[in-house]
């Protein structure tokens, strides 16, 4: 079961010979790929530029060379950062945090409309966090907070979703629930791009993978791309 959302048109994110830097260091170069509807993973060793690339697609990191297209409308992009990047000390309830997914519609209003409130409640139920809805976000475990982040994305309801390590530090039940939501987004025709380390999970659910590595990049069917990743790791050992 999943929430049927709205997907307006078909969106494709295209990377054309993209290069990225952190300070003066080159962290990725000559990255070319096309992300269409469905599930695509971004894989590679630590320091390969996976998070930096995801942030560049969202528009939070500058592109040093090349071009990214399909991301010209930020309101069509939903972004889930690594959970450690979110300051959870702000005194806000889980329900109000989820409602921030509708910020583009409501702005700084202190009260949300009945329609938005209904979407928030549906997302709460979908992520099975009814008992947590009025709890401060500071009091959540890692898995509970990740469910909360997914609920906010459900309310945001964008055709493109970019997820940075969405399954880190979550329990098996939460991982199963989140994967089910990814499959629901896939079935709705959304573009889902996720930074992942678990190659077994990628093979099971993500047909295509962009592999970033210090020796270059590969993009294509996950089975062949991850075989290349194994060869890279063996040669580096």
N, C-alpha and C positions, 0 to 999 in steps of 0.2 A: 504494500500500500504506500502511496506517496501523494504529495500535494501537486496537483496540476497547476503549473504556473503559466505565465504568458511569455512567449518567445516571439519577438517581432523580427521577421526576416531571418535570413541566414547570415551569420557572421563568420568570417575567416580571419585569423590572425596570421600575418605573414612576416617572417624574418628574412631580410635580404642582406647577406654578407655583414651581419652585425658584429661590432666589436665593442667591448665594455671595459672600463677601467675603474679601479678602486685607488683613489689618490693618483699616483703616476703608474701604478702597476697594471699591466694588461691581464685581466682575469678571464676573458673569453674573446675569441676572434673568429672571423669568417663563419659565423653561425647563420645557416640558411635552413629554414623549415617552414612548413605551412600547417597550422592547426585549424582543422575544421570541426564540425559537430562531432561529439563523441569524447572518449576519454584518451588523453595522451599524457604520458609520464615524462618528466625530466629527471634524468639519472646522471650519476657520475660521482667521483670521489670528493671528499671535502676540499674546498678551495677551488673547485672547477668553475665556479661562477653561476651555480644553479639559482640561488636566491637572488643574486644580482640581476640575472636575466629576467626572472619573474617580476621583480620590481621595475625593471626597464619597460616591460610590456604594460604594466599598470601606469607608467609615467612617473614613477618615484625615483628613477635613476636615469641620468643622461646617457644617450648613445654616443659613443666616441666615433664610430664610423658605421656605414651602412644605414639601413632603414627598417623601421617596424611600421606596418600598416594594419588597419583593422581595429586599432585601439584609439581612434581619434575622438571617440565619444566616451568620456570617463564614466558617465552614468550607466553605460552598458556593461561595465566591468565590475565584478564582485571579487574582492580580494580577502583571503584569509591568511594573515601573516603567521609566523611561528608564534606559538602561545606565549613564549617568554618575552616577546616584544610588546605585549599589551600590559599597561599599568593597571593592575586590578585594585589599587588602593582607593580609587575614586568611589565615593559613597553612592552607588547606584544599584538598584535592584535588578535581578535577572530579567524581569519583564520589561523594564525600561531600557535595559541594554539591548534586548532583542528589537525593541521598537526603533532603535537608532538605524536599523536597516531601511526604514522608510524616511530617513532624513531628507532625501532628495525631494520627497513629496510634502513633508510637513515642516521642514526648516526648524526653527528654534521654538516651535510651539510647545508649551508645557503639557498640553493634553492632545492625544491623538484622536482621530476620527473613529467612528464606529467601525468603518471598513478596515482601517489599519489595525485597530484593536482585535478584530476578528482574525486577521492574518497572523498577528502575534500569537493569539491563543492557538490557532491551528499549528503554528510552528512549534509551540511549547508541547503540544500533544504529539506531534510528529517525532520530536526528539526525546519524548518520554521524560520530561523534566517538570511535570505538573507540580510535584512536591517542592520544587526549588524556585518556582516562579517569583516569589516575593522575598527570596533570600538575597542578601548582599552578595555581589559577585566575588568578594574577597574570601568568602567562606566555601567556595567550590573546590573540589579536587580537580586534577588535571583533566581527567576524562569528562567530568561534568562541565568544565569550562569549554572544552572542545565541542560538546553538544550545544552549548549556548552559542558559540561562534557559528556553527552550522545553522542554528535557528535564525540568527540574524541574517545570514545569506539567503535563507528561504524567504524571509520578509523582503529583502532587497530585490529579489526576483529579476536578476540580470541574465542576458543570454550568454555571457562569458563569465566563467568562474576560474580564478587562479588561486591555488591552494599550496601553501608552503609547509611541507611535512605535516599533513593533517592527522596522521596516526601516531605521532610521537607521544609516548607516556600515557596511552589510553588502554583500558582493559579490553578483553576479548568481546564482551557484549557491546561496548561502545564502538569498537572497530567494525563489528558486523552492522550496526545501525548506520554508521557513517557511510560504509560501502554501499548499503542499500540506497542511501540518498544519492550517492554518485550515480548509481545505475538509473535512478529515477530521472536525474538531470539528463543523463545520456538519452533516455527514452523520449524525453521532451525536446530533443534536438539541440541541446545547449553545448557550447564548447567548454570542456573541462580540462584544465592543464594543472597537473600536480607534481611538485617536487617530491620524489620518493627514494628511499634507500633499499626497501625490501624488494628484491628482484622476483621472488616467488609471487608476491602480491601483484607486481606489475604484469607478470606473465598471465596471471589468472584473470585480470580485469581490464588491463590497458592494452589495446591492440597495437598502439604505436608508441615509440619512445624516442626522445631526443637525448642522446648521450653526449655529455660534455666531458672532455678530458684534456689534460695538458698536451697530448699529442694530436689534438684535433677534435672533431665532432662526427657523429653519425646520426642519421635520422631515418626511421623507417619502421618496419614490423618489429615488434618487441623481441621476438625470439632471436632474430639475426642480430639485432643491435646489442642485446644483452650477451650474446656469444662473443661479440667484439669486446664488450666490457670485461669479460672474463679473460680474454687474451691480453688486454692492456694490463690488468692486475697481475697476471702471471709473469709478464715480461718486466714489470716494475719491481717484482719481489727479488 
